[in-house]
Amino acid sequence: MLKRILILPCCLATALSAALVHVEISEQSDVLAGKTFGSSGAYDRLIGKAHFAVDPKLAANKIVADIDKAPVNAQGLVEFSADIYILKPHDPTLGNGAVLYEVSNRGGKGMLGMFNRAAASTDPRTAAQLGDNFLLDQGYTLVWLGWQFDVPRTEGLIRLYPPVARSSNGPITGLVRSEIMVDKREFSRSFGDRNTHVPYALADPNDPTATLTVRDRNTAPRTTIPRSRWKIVEGTHVSLEGGFDPGRIYEFVFTAKDPPLVGLGSAATRDFISALKSGSAVGDTPLQRAYAFGSSQSGRFLRTFLYDGFNADEKGQKVFDGVMAHVAGAGRGSFNIRFGQPSRDGHPFNNMFYPTDVFPFTDLEETDPETGLTDGLLVKAVQAKVAPKIFYTDSAYEYWGRSASLIHITPDGKNDAPLSPDTRLYFFAGGQHGPAAFPPVRKDTMHLPNPNPYTWSMRALLTAMDRWVAKNIDPPPSTYPKISGNTLVQLRSLDFPKIPGISVPTRPQMAYHVDYGPDFRKLGIVAFEPPKVGKPFPILVPQVNVDGNETTGIRMPEIQVPLGTYTGWNLRTPEVGAPDEMFSMIGSYLPFAKTKYEREKKGDPRPSVEERYPNRQDYLKRVETAAKSLASAGYVLEQDVAKLVERGGMEWDQMTKQ
């Protein structure tokens, strides 16, 4: 293994050139000791930092919130840097000419797990952490770059290093809202999201205007907790007398100062990928195609990236040729606003009313009948002629917990909305935000979590995306629930079976008309915390069959040949509080009864396993047929059919064991 510091000079940062100044490599080493991958040969690992300098006067950079308030160097440029981690073919001529960039989710690395079926790692070095080598065999250059400034200070996570904005009068201040929720009683909690992210500090540790409130539902009135009952600990935590109760919603609102330029994360992504395509980032071999993949938070980042206009680089050239926004629902996020908290998202019962589910939701222009505002996610990209090919992939959870129906219905909820010609939408029926481990283990949820392994489809969809961009071969058709086919319905019209002991949630996540202040849309400045909340947008959910399984979309063998009901929702247990609320990001697996006798004894209307399948062989034959049908339609790879059948055997054995 070779470890060294290497400076790779790039184009000088001027108003007419790329903004990547140089790349500092702290490690260059062989992947798996020089192992060869398919026809791609050996791979190199590059770890280091990318240094940028952008002209705040360029139109391409003015879209960064507060760029005009950033410090500049002697050349009048704004400097910043970001961590990088790259796996690339040692001989670039053996690669496939494409970069696959993963928008790092909270500083981590997930695409090897998604596409290579690899073990989780922030520094993939072992065979298990590289998985089955699918992406490397294909010849992709794999890139991660830090875009988020406040990720936890944990080794292996990558981050952005932005400057802070200041006015001519000194430090900039503004309101920050920290939502605090716990699943067990705690007496002290960080201001930062998920109790781990680097929080904003109070501008004044003794700020008399800081408030702590509590409520039981997202739309319930807030009760102010007297200042005498709480205090600030170590400048980053709130300590509450008697402790925080599980299942309740606490909000700490305070005045912070020195907002970092959050939007430089998008600029760093734009400029680094642009440099890779020009051959001026790491080596001198240009890459012909660039794809972006982002899951959850990272998928919302990509939707925001496109909406803000970052897919045109400083020279107006297209950055990403293809975008895969996975399980992002209808959301965007706090990725280019003053005092943004990029980790804050939006779910049925946590991180509510952050700037996540903000109009518009569709790619093409739509008009909000409530406000009269007309807009669309791709308006800027289309005008600049840099719109990419797009795959939106969402599971059932995103319809229940991330307002996903809004990306393909009209704002009044009455009609299907058209998709952009270069957008495909794929719905994973009966999936949760990320498949649960198998066999599933229940923790803090009313029911078993949902293990439906729909992510096998992602390999086929990436292959389809590359063919679409490189060879203009159409990908598999969109498949998702629609109003016109009565497969997308209001919650009251859901035909879920009456299973004893099972209650369908009555409060899915809603997207509301939210007022953050007069300068929010144009300048990214939040003036109201908490924001002013108006009417909700209509939310629709996928219809189900007599088993409770969804009838449209990409239906994995688990849904076509079921051993139970797979839902996109689950409920909280009394132990963690609010048991009638949805548990964020988790679906349910509701197994069928094994026998007719057991089913009748429980009063379960769903036929039992023995009533459906005479034996294991018959079941696996049906699983194989289902898998092959998905492969023939392009929704899974032919090479993965055997793996899906193997998985079916494991599920049968788990279900039928004594």
C-alpha positions in Angstrom: 0.0 0.0 0.0 1.3 3.4 -1.0 0.5 6.3 1.3 1.8 9.8 0.4 0.9 13.4 0.0 0.5 14.3 -3.6 -0.7 17.6 -5.0 -2.5 17.4 -8.4 -2.7 20.9 -9.9 -5.9 21.6 -11.8 -7.1 24.5 -13.9 -6.4 27.9 -12.3 -9.5 29.3 -10.7 -10.5 32.3 -12.7 -13.8 33.7 -13.9 -13.4 31.7 -17.1 -12.1 28.3 -15.8 -13.2 25.5 -13.6 -13.3 26.2 -9.9 -11.3 23.1 -8.8 -7.9 24.5 -8.0 -6.0 21.4 -6.9 -6.5 17.9 -5.4 -4.4 16.9 -2.4 -4.0 13.1 -2.2 -3.0 11.7 1.2 -3.3 8.1 0.1 -2.9 6.3 -3.2 -3.2 2.5 -2.8 -4.1 -0.7 -4.6 -7.7 -2.0 -4.1 -7.6 -5.6 -2.8 -3.8 -5.8 -3.4 -4.1 -5.3 -7.1 -6.8 -7.7 -7.8 -8.2 -7.4 -11.4 -11.9 -6.8 -11.9 -13.5 -8.2 -15.0 -12.1 -6.4 -18.1 -11.5 -3.3 -16.0 -8.2 -4.5 -14.5 -6.8 -3.3 -11.2 -8.3 -0.4 -9.2 -6.6 2.4 -7.3 -7.9 4.0 -4.1 -7.4 7.8 -3.8 -8.1 9.6 -0.5 -7.6 13.2 0.0 -9.1 16.7 -0.2 -10.3 18.8 -3.2 -9.6 22.6 -3.0 -11.9 25.0 -4.7 -12.1 28.8 -5.4 -15.2 30.2 -7.1 -15.9 33.7 -8.4 -18.9 35.0 -6.4 -19.8 37.3 -9.3 -20.4 34.5 -11.8 -24.1 33.8 -12.4 -23.4 30.1 -11.9 -22.2 30.8 -8.4 -24.7 33.5 -7.4 -27.2 30.7 -6.8 -25.2 29.7 -3.7 -27.0 31.4 -0.7 -25.0 34.1 0.9 -22.1 33.8 -1.6 -21.9 37.6 -1.7 -21.2 37.6 2.0 -18.4 35.1 2.0 -14.7 36.1 2.5 -12.6 36.3 -0.7 -8.9 35.8 -1.4 -6.6 38.3 -3.2 -8.1 37.3 -6.5 -11.7 38.0 -5.2 -12.5 34.3 -5.1 -14.3 32.3 -2.3 -12.1 29.4 -1.1 -13.3 26.1 0.4 -12.5 22.4 0.4 -14.0 19.0 0.6 -12.9 15.4 1.5 -12.7 13.0 -1.4 -12.6 9.2 -1.7 -12.2 7.6 -5.1 -12.0 4.0 -6.5 -10.8 4.2 -10.1 -9.4 1.8 -12.7 -5.6 1.9 -12.6 -5.6 2.0 -16.4 -8.4 4.4 -17.2 -8.6 3.1 -20.8 -10.0 -0.2 -19.4 -12.8 1.5 -17.5 -16.3 2.1 -19.0 -15.7 5.9 -19.3 -18.3 6.7 -16.6 -18.1 8.2 -13.2 -20.7 7.1 -10.6 -20.9 9.7 -7.9 -22.7 8.9 -4.7 -24.0 11.9 -2.8 -22.7 10.9 0.6 -25.5 10.3 3.1 -24.4 12.1 6.3 -20.8 11.6 5.5 -21.0 7.8 4.8 -20.6 5.5 1.8 -23.6 3.4 0.8 -23.5 2.6 -2.9 -21.2 -0.5 -2.5 -23.9 -1.9 -0.2 -26.6 -0.9 -2.7 -25.1 -2.1 -5.9 -22.4 -4.6 -4.8 -24.3 -6.2 -1.9 -21.3 -5.3 0.3 -20.8 -5.0 4.0 -21.2 -1.4 5.3 -17.9 0.6 5.6 -16.7 4.1 5.6 -13.4 2.9 4.2 -14.0 -0.1 2.0 -10.8 -2.3 1.9 -11.7 -5.9 2.5 -13.4 -8.3 0.1 -16.6 -8.2 2.2 -16.6 -4.4 2.1 -16.3 -4.5 -1.7 -19.1 -7.1 -2.1 -19.5 -9.0 -5.3 -17.6 -6.3 -7.2 -20.4 -5.5 -9.6 -19.6 -1.8 -10.0 -15.8 -2.5 -10.4 -16.4 -5.3 -12.9 -18.5 -2.8 -14.9 -15.5 -0.3 -14.9 -17.1 2.6 -13.1 -15.0 5.3 -11.5 -16.6 5.6 -8.0 -16.5 8.9 -6.3 -17.5 10.3 -2.9 -17.0 14.0 -2.0 -17.9 15.8 1.2 -20.8 18.2 0.7 -22.2 18.5 4.2 -20.4 20.6 6.8 -22.0 19.3 10.0 -21.5 15.6 9.8 -20.5 13.9 13.1 -16.8 14.1 13.9 -16.4 10.4 13.3 -13.3 8.9 11.6 -14.0 7.9 8.1 -16.9 10.3 7.4 -16.3 12.8 4.7 -17.3 16.5 5.0 -17.3 20.0 3.4 -15.1 22.8 4.8 -16.9 26.0 3.9 -16.3 29.6 5.1 -19.0 31.5 7.1 -20.9 34.4 5.8 -20.5 37.9 7.4 -22.1 41.2 6.7 -20.3 44.5 6.5 -21.6 45.2 10.0 -20.1 42.1 11.5 -21.4 38.6 12.3 -24.7 37.5 10.8 -27.3 36.1 13.2 -30.5 34.2 12.7 -33.0 31.8 14.3 -32.3 28.1 14.5 -34.9 25.5 15.5 -33.7 22.2 17.0 -36.3 19.5 17.2 -35.6 17.0 20.0 -37.3 13.6 20.2 -36.3 10.6 22.3 -37.5 7.0 22.5 -36.5 6.7 26.2 -36.2 9.2 28.9 -33.1 11.4 28.5 -32.0 14.4 30.6 -29.7 16.1 28.1 -29.8 16.3 24.4 -27.7 17.9 21.7 -29.0 20.7 19.5 -27.7 18.8 16.5 -29.8 16.4 14.5 -29.9 12.7 15.6 -27.9 13.8 18.7 -24.7 13.4 16.7 -24.4 16.2 14.1 -22.3 19.3 14.9 -24.9 21.9 16.1 -25.0 25.6 15.7 -24.0 27.4 18.9 -26.0 30.1 20.6 -24.8 33.6 19.6 -25.3 34.5 23.3 -25.1 31.6 25.8 -27.5 33.6 28.0 -29.9 34.5 25.2 -33.1 35.5 27.0 -35.2 34.9 23.9 -34.3 31.2 23.5 -37.3 29.0 24.1 -38.0 25.3 24.7 -41.5 24.0 23.9 -43.2 20.6 23.9 -46.3 19.2 22.1 -47.7 15.7 21.5 -48.6 15.9 17.8 -47.1 17.8 14.9 -50.2 20.1 14.6 -50.9 20.3 18.3 -50.3 23.7 20.2 -46.9 24.1 21.8 -46.5 24.5 25.5 -43.6 26.7 26.6 -41.4 25.1 29.2 -40.3 27.6 31.9 -36.7 28.7 31.6 -36.1 27.7 35.2 -36.5 24.0 34.1 -33.8 23.9 31.5 -30.3 25.0 30.9 -27.5 24.9 28.3 -24.8 22.4 28.9 -21.3 22.7 27.3 -22.8 25.1 24.8 -24.3 22.4 22.6 -26.9 20.5 24.7 -30.2 21.3 26.5 -30.6 19.8 29.9 -34.2 19.5 31.1 -35.3 19.1 34.7 -37.2 15.8 34.9 -35.9 14.7 31.5 -37.3 14.6 28.0 -40.4 12.3 27.8 -40.4 9.6 25.0 -42.9 10.1 22.2 -43.2 13.9 22.7 -42.0 16.7 20.4 -39.6 19.2 21.9 -38.3 22.3 20.0 -35.5 24.5 21.1 -35.4 27.8 19.2 -32.4 30.1 19.6 -30.4 32.8 17.9 -27.1 31.5 16.2 -24.4 33.4 14.4 -21.8 32.8 11.6 -23.8 30.7 9.1 -21.5 28.5 6.9 -22.2 28.6 3.2 -24.2 25.4 3.1 -24.8 25.7 -0.7 -21.1 25.3 -1.4 -21.6 21.6 -1.1 -23.6 21.7 -4.3 -21.0 23.9 -5.9 -18.2 21.4 -4.9 -20.2 18.5 -6.4 -20.8 20.4 -9.6 -17.2 21.5 -10.0 -15.5 18.3 -9.1 -17.7 16.2 -11.5 -17.1 18.8 -14.2 -13.4 18.5 -13.7 -13.6 14.7 -13.9 -15.4 15.0 -17.2 -12.8 17.4 -18.5 -9.8 15.2 -17.3 -8.5 17.9 -14.9 -9.3 16.4 -11.5 -7.3 13.1 -11.0 -5.3 12.3 -14.1 -5.7 13.6 -17.6 -8.2 11.1 -19.0 -11.7 12.7 -19.4 -14.7 10.7 -18.4 -17.5 10.7 -21.0 -20.5 10.2 -18.7 -21.4 11.1 -15.2 -24.1 9.6 -13.0 -25.3 10.8 -9.6 -26.8 8.4 -7.1 -28.3 9.5 -3.9 -30.4 7.6 -1.3 -32.9 9.3 1.1 -31.2 12.5 2.2 -28.9 12.2 -0.7 -31.8 11.7 -3.2 -33.4 14.9 -1.8 -30.0 16.6 -2.3 -30.1 15.7 -6.0 -33.7 17.0 -6.4 -32.5 20.3 -4.8 -29.3 20.3 -6.9 -31.4 20.2 -10.1 -34.0 22.7 -8.9 -31.4 25.3 -7.9 -29.7 25.1 -11.2 -26.4 23.4 -10.3 -26.4 20.9 -13.2 -24.9 23.6 -15.4 -21.2 24.2 -14.5 -19.5 27.6 -14.7 -19.2 27.3 -18.5 -22.8 26.2 -18.8 -22.0 22.6 -19.6 -24.0 19.7 -18.3 -22.7 18.1 -15.2 -24.6 14.9 -14.6 -25.9 13.0 -17.6 -28.0 10.8 -15.4 -29.5 11.1 -11.9 -30.9 8.3 -9.7 -32.7 9.8 -6.7 -33.6 6.9 -4.5 -36.3 6.9 -1.7 -36.4 10.7 -1.7 -40.1 11.0 -2.0 -41.3 14.5 -2.8 -38.6 16.1 -0.7 -35.8 18.5 -1.1 -34.0 19.9 1.9 -31.9 22.5 3.7 -29.0 22.3 1.3 -28.7 25.9 0.2 -30.1 28.2 2.8 -28.8 30.3 5.6 -28.4 28.4 8.9 -29.3 25.2 7.0 -29.3 21.9 8.8 -28.7 19.5 5.9 -29.4 16.4 8.0 -32.9 17.5 9.0 -35.4 15.7 6.8 -39.1 15.2 7.3 -41.1 12.1 8.5 -44.4 11.3 10.0 -43.1 11.8 13.6 -39.7 13.4 13.5 -38.0 16.4 11.9 -41.2 18.1 11.1 -41.7 21.4 9.3 -38.1 21.8 8.1 -37.8 23.1 4.5 -38.1 19.6 3.0 -41.5 19.2 1.4 -41.6 22.5 -0.4 -43.5 23.3 -3.6 -42.8 22.5 -6.4 -42.8 18.7 -6.3 -43.0 17.7 -10.0 -40.3 18.0 -12.7 -42.5 19.9 -15.1 -44.2 23.1 -14.2 -47.3 22.9 -11.9 -49.5 25.6 -10.4 -50.4 25.5 -6.7 -54.1 26.4 -6.5 -53.7 27.7 -3.0 -50.9 30.3 -3.7 -51.0 30.6 -7.5 -47.3 29.9 -7.7 -46.1 28.1 -10.8 -42.8 26.2 -10.8 -41.1 22.9 -11.5 -38.0 21.1 -10.5 -36.4 21.1 -13.9 -37.3 24.6 -15.1 -33.7 25.9 -14.7 -32.2 22.8 -16.2 -34.4 22.8 -19.2 -33.9 26.5 -19.8 -30.1 25.9 -19.7 -30.4 22.8 -21.8 -28.7 20.6 -19.2 -31.5 18.4 -18.0 -30.3 14.9 -17.2 -32.0 11.5 -17.6 -33.7 10.9 -14.3 -34.8 7.8 -12.4 -37.0 8.3 -9.3 -37.2 5.2 -7.2 -39.4 5.0 -4.2 -40.7 2.3 -1.9 -44.1 2.1 -0.3 -42.8 3.9 2.8 -42.2 7.1 0.7 -45.9 7.2 -0.1 -46.8 6.9 3.6 -43.9 8.8 5.1 -42.4 11.0 2.4 -45.3 12.4 0.4 -44.1 10.6 -2.7 -47.5 10.8 -4.5 -46.9 14.6 -5.0 -44.1 13.9 -7.6 -46.7 12.6 -10.0 -50.1 14.1 -9.2 -51.5 17.6 -9.6 -51.3 19.8 -6.5 -55.1 19.5 -5.9 -54.8 15.7 -5.8 -57.4 15.1 -8.5 -55.3 14.0 -11.5 -52.1 12.3 -12.5 -49.4 14.8 -13.5 -47.3 14.1 -16.6 -43.7 13.1 -16.3 -40.8 14.7 -18.1 -39.9 12.8 -21.3 -36.5 12.0 -19.8 -37.8 11.0 -16.4 -38.7 7.5 -15.3 -40.5 6.6 -12.1 -40.2 3.2 -10.5 -42.3 2.2 -7.4 -41.1 -0.7 -5.3 -44.3 -2.2 -4.1 -44.3 -3.4 -0.5 -41.0 -1.9 0.5 -39.8 0.1 3.4 -37.2 3.0 3.3 -34.4 0.5 3.3 -35.0 -3.2 3.5 -34.8 -4.7 7.0 -32.3 -7.5 7.7 -33.5 -11.0 7.2 -34.9 -12.6 9.3 -36.4 -9.4 10.6 -36.2 -8.6 14.3 -38.7 -6.3 15.9 -37.4 -3.3 17.9 -39.6 -0.3 19.0 -42.2 -1.1 16.4 -45.6 -2.7 16.7 -44.9 -5.2 13.9 -41.8 -6.9 12.4 -39.9 -4.6 10.1 -40.2 -5.2 6.3 -37.4 -7.3 4.8 -38.6 -7.1 1.1 -35.3 -7.1 -0.8 -36.3 -4.8 -3.6 -32.8 -3.2 -3.8 -31.8 -6.1 -6.1 -33.6 -4.0 -8.8 -31.2 -1.1 -8.4 -28.4 -3.0 -10.3 -30.6 -3.5 -13.3 -31.8 0.1 -13.2 -28.2 1.4 -13.1 -27.4 -0.8 -16.1 -30.5 0.6 -17.9 -29.4 4.2 -17.1 -26.0 3.6 -18.6 -27.5 2.1 -21.8 -30.0 5.0 -22.0 -27.3 7.7 -21.8 -24.5 5.9 -23.7 -26.5 4.2 -26.4 -29.9 5.9 -26.4 -31.6 2.5 -25.5 -34.9 3.2 -23.7 -35.0 2.0 -20.1 -37.8 -0.2 -18.7 -41.1 1.8 -18.7 -42.1 3.7 -15.6 -44.3 1.7 -13.2 -46.1 3.4 -10.4 -49.6 3.8 -8.9 -52.0 6.2 -10.7 -55.2 7.9 -10.0 -56.5 7.0 -13.4 -56.1 3.3 -12.7 -57.6 3.5 -9.2 -54.3 2.2 -7.9 -53.5 5.5 -6.1 -56.2 6.4 -3.6 -57.1 8.5 -0.6 -56.4 6.8 2.7 -60.1 6.4 3.4 -60.4 4.3 0.1 -57.6 1.9 1.0 -59.0 -1.7 0.9 -56.6 -3.1 3.5 -57.9 -6.5 4.9 -59.3 -6.6 8.4 -56.5 -8.5 10.1 -57.0 -9.0 13.8 -54.7 -6.8 15.9 -53.6 -4.8 12.9 -54.5 -1.1 12.6 -53.7 1.0 9.5 -52.1 4.4 10.4 -54.5 7.3 10.3 -51.8 10.0 10.1 -49.4 9.5 7.2 -46.8 12.2 6.7 -48.2 15.3 5.1 -46.6 18.1 3.1 -47.9 21.5 4.2 -48.0 25.0 2.9 -45.3 26.4 5.1 -44.2 30.1 5.4 -40.6 30.5 6.4 -40.5 34.3 5.8 -40.6 36.7 2.9 -36.9 36.1 1.8 -36.9 32.3 1.9 -37.6 31.5 -1.7 -35.2 34.1 -3.2 -32.5 34.3 -0.6 -32.8 31.2 1.5 -33.3 33.2 4.7 -35.6 31.7 7.4 -37.3 34.4 9.4 -40.0 32.4 11.2 -39.1 29.6 13.6 -41.2 27.7 14.1 -42.6 28.4 10.6 -46.2 29.4 9.9 -48.1 26.2 8.8 -51.0 26.4 6.4 -53.1 23.8 4.6 -51.7 20.4 3.7 -51.3 19.2 0.1 -53.3 16.1 -0.7 -51.5 12.8 0.0 -52.5 9.6 -1.8 -51.3 6.0 -1.1 -51.0 2.9 -3.3 -54.0 0.6 -3.3 -53.7 -3.0 -2.1 -55.2 -6.4 -2.9 -57.0 -8.9 -0.5 -53.7 -9.8 1.1 -52.8 -6.2 1.8 -50.0 -6.2 -0.8 -49.8 -3.4 -3.3 -50.9 -4.1 -6.8 -48.7 -1.9 -9.0 -45.0 -1.1 -9.4 -42.0 -3.4 -9.4 -43.3 -6.4 -7.4 -40.5 -8.6 -6.2 -41.2 -12.3 -5.7 -42.0 -11.6 -2.1 -45.0 -9.6 -3.3 -46.0 -11.8 -6.3 -45.6 -15.0 -4.4 -46.2 -13.8 -0.8 -45.6 -15.5 2.5 -47.1 -12.5 4.2 -48.2 -8.9 3.9 -45.5 -6.2 3.2 -46.4 -2.6 4.0 -44.7 0.7 3.9 -45.9 1.6 7.4 -45.4 0.5 10.9 -46.5 1.9 14.3 -44.6 2.9 17.4 -44.8 0.8 20.5 -46.1 2.3 23.8 -42.6 1.9 25.3 -41.2 4.6 22.9 -44.4 6.8 23.2 -47.1 7.9 20.7 -48.2 4.4 19.8 -50.8 5.6 17.3 -48.1 7.4 15.2 -46.1 5.9 12.4 -42.5 4.8 13.1 -40.4 6.7 10.7 -38.7 4.8 7.8 -39.9 1.4 8.9 -42.6 -0.8 7.2 -44.3 -4.0 8.4 -44.0 -7.7 7.7 -47.2 -9.5 8.7 -46.7 -13.2 8.1 -49.5 -15.4 6.9 -50.7 -18.2 9.2 -48.9 -21.5 8.5 -52.0 -23.6 8.4 -55.7 -23.2 7.7 -56.5 -24.2 11.3 -54.2 -21.5 12.7 -55.7 -18.9 10.3 -59.3 -19.7 11.3 -58.4 -19.7 14.9 -57.0 -16.2 14.6 -59.7 -15.0 12.3 -57.2 -13.9 9.7 -58.9 -13.4 6.3 -55.7 -14.1 4.3 -55.2 -17.7 3.1 -52.6 -19.6 5.0 -49.3 -20.8 3.6 -50.5 -24.4 3.3 -53.6 -23.2 1.4 -51.5 -21.4 -1.1 -48.5 -23.7 -1.8 -48.5 -27.5 -1.6 -44.8 -27.7 -0.8 -41.4 -25.9 -0.9 -40.7 -27.0 -4.5 -43.9 -25.5 -5.8 -43.3 -22.3 -3.9 -39.7 -21.9 -5.3 -40.9 -22.7 -8.8 -43.3 -19.8 -8.5 -40.6 -17.6 -7.1 -38.4 -18.4 -10.0 -41.2 -17.6 -12.5 -41.7 -14.2 -10.8 -38.0 -13.4 -10.8 -37.7 -14.3 -14.5 -40.6 -12.1 -15.4 -38.9 -9.2 -13.6 -35.7 -10.0 -15.5 -37.4 -10.1 -18.9 -39.0 -6.7 -18.2 -35.6 -5.3 -17.2 -36.3 -4.7 -13.6 -33.7 -7.2 -12.3 -30.6 -8.7 -13.9 -30.7 -12.2 -15.4 -27.6 -13.0 -13.3 -29.5 -12.2 -10.1 -32.5 -14.5 -10.7 -30.8 -17.4 -8.9 -30.0 -15.1 -5.9 -33.7 -14.2 -5.7 -34.7 -17.9 -5.7 -32.1 -18.6 -3.1 -33.6 -15.8 -1.0 -37.0 -17.3 -1.5 -35.8 -20.6 -0.1 -34.5 -18.9 3.0 -37.8 -17.2 3.5 -39.7 -20.5 3.1 -37.5 -22.2 5.6 -37.8 -19.4 8.1 -41.6 -19.3 7.7 -42.1 -23.1 8.0 -39.6 -24.0 10.7 -41.0 -25.4 13.9 
